[in-house]
Amino acid sequence: MKQAITDLIRTALASLVEAPAGDAAELPEPQVDRTKDTSHGDFASNIALVLAKRLGAKPREIAQRLVDALPASSLIARVEIAGPGFINFFLAEDAYRRLIPEILSAGPAFGLSRIGAGRRVQVEFVSANPTGPLHVGHGRGAAYGAVVADLLAAVGFDVHREYYVNDAGRQMDILASSVWLRYLELCGEELTFPSNGYKGDYVWDIAATLHREHGDAYRVDADTVFAGLPPDALPDGQDGGDKEAHIDGVIAAAKRLLGDNRYRYVFELGLNVILDDIRDDLAGFGVEYQEWYSERTLAESGAVTRAIERLREAGHVYVQNGALWFRSSAFGDEKDRVVVRENGQSTYFASDIAYHMDKLERGFERVIDIWGADHHGYVPRVKAALQAMGDDVERLEVLLVQFAILYRGGEKAQMSTRSGEFVTLRQLRKEVGRDAARFFYVMRRCEQHLDFDLDLAKSESSDNPVYYVQYAHARVCSVLRQAAEKGMPVEPSTGVENLERLTESHELALQRTLARYPEVVEAAALKAEPHLLTHYLRELANELHTYYNAHQFLVGDAALRDARIKLILAVREVLRNGLGLLGVSAPEAM
């Protein structure tokens, strides 16, 4: 309905242009919104106020010319001009009723649109370091990113979903060294495990695979490994030692003692085992990608070197203390950043610059990065680099997702990949199910903290929002089963036949809410706010439950029965479509 009114205004605008009112190319897209007060109509537009200065006329005069030029439409009962020049649209009495057969005819396509017009959008999300299993914090980014991508696709964008695999750098070296040290312990070596190593059980599992398949082939005396290393940090925060210097020493010892080939094997084993686990975990969560982009390919393809050269040619790098610095402070960052260290190695930030350069070079009109909120400091520096290279910074949008805080029995669960004390996404899915996890994760704005209540997510009650919505869908299905058991025909008639019988307040409310669905999908997609859809589905479910409790559907009056069956079938379709966009199932029985 909103789109239909927008199209009517657009047609009227075109006629104004023909009457020397201005240049069509300069005319804005009409903005149409639902009114908060139905006494002012169902929809309103401020297009006349927007055009006033441009056309050099009073808003009410422009509004009148637009109203006079509006094409006739059976959807519109009347149009009024209000206040300084708002155009209010009052829908025809049967406008909402006519939507019901449209919903039933469109089926899964109802709510979809072509607003995006096929424009290419890349959505990069999760991109967790492959140094351990995904935990429940990563799960929120996974659910949010997947739903944002699916919503954009639903409104007509060409969406490319991507996972950036951090398969190079220090964290991966720490993982490889941690695996090797656990392997040495399995070989019988006694050692003190570094405080900054990865300690999860999954490290033992990878080490056990190495030991099982290669025996003592990678064994080195533990005293040799730790000889001459900087001391580790002391426990319980005592003074003395440096955990960062110590783990760096362990990494250097592993590389030296194992040699390039054997070290690379341990490195690749850890990477591949964890990355395969991440792929499997996300697939089980309903998250699929078009591309898993390797960080290492940036160096291998020369992209990192090329990005640094672009900055150099633009005059935005300088040498200080043997390192190459990017003058990012000149573009809004809080300080300058190193892109090449004193030892000639490029930094992680240099790879980040190259990756975003590559994204834009691949022709995406819009690039959406979905990062954990702890990466907020990277936003200004990445945008600074793109700006320094002369790229359009407006093409990059960074959305920050707060980690979820998990509660079980009212107590907070700990999450730390390094210590190994965390609840994995796989454990969460097993405990509460994929549906509850995905729904709960997107119930709030991404930048808001999320307290994930396990007990609530598992409960079968109206307090559990996903159960409440799914139960509404199942209730409609139960009505159809009851009809079959009674031998009562419920195959709906075609068109708007009998829908004039829907006069109860609950029925009118449901029709108005059904009509809002395409608008909610559009807003949720364009604003990257999936919670708008979860709130809408809860509202629709509440109205269905209220209607169900107040009225009988399988009544003796065949015409009324037909009308009510059509209505609840339309509700079922919208619930199913909306849940589908969230990656949540729509069960027929509960």
Buried (B, 14 or more C-beta within 10 A) or exposed (E): BBEBBBBBBEEBBEBBBEEEBBEEEEBEEBEBEBBEEEEBBBBBBBBBBBBBEBBEBEBBBBBBBBBEBBEEBEBBBEBBBBEEBBBBBBBBEBBBBBBBBEBBEEEEEBBBBEBBEEBBBBBBBBBBBBBBBBBBBBBBBBBBBBBBBBBBBBBBBBBBBBBBBBBBBEBBBBBBBBBBBBBBBBBEBEBEBBBBBBBBEBBBEBBBBBBEEBEEEBBBEBEEBBEEBBEBBEEEEEEEBBBEBBBBBBBEBBBEBBEEEBBEBBBEBBBEBBBEBBBEBBEEBBBEBEBBBBBBBBBEEEBBBBBBEBBBEEEBBEEEEEBBBBBBBEBEBEEBBBBBEEEEEBBBBBBBBBBBBBBBEEEBBBBBBBBBBEBEEBBBBBBBBBBBBEBEBEBBBBBBBBBBBBBEEEEEBEBEBBEBEBBBBBBBBEBBBBBBBBBBBBBBBBEEEBEBBBEBBEBEEEEBBBBBBBBBBBBBBBBBEEBEEEEBEBEBBEEBBBBEBBEEEBBEBBBBBBBBBBBBBBBBBBEBBBBBBBBBBBBBBBBBBBBBEEEEBBEEEEBBBBBBBBBBBBBBBBBBBBBBBBBBBBEBEE
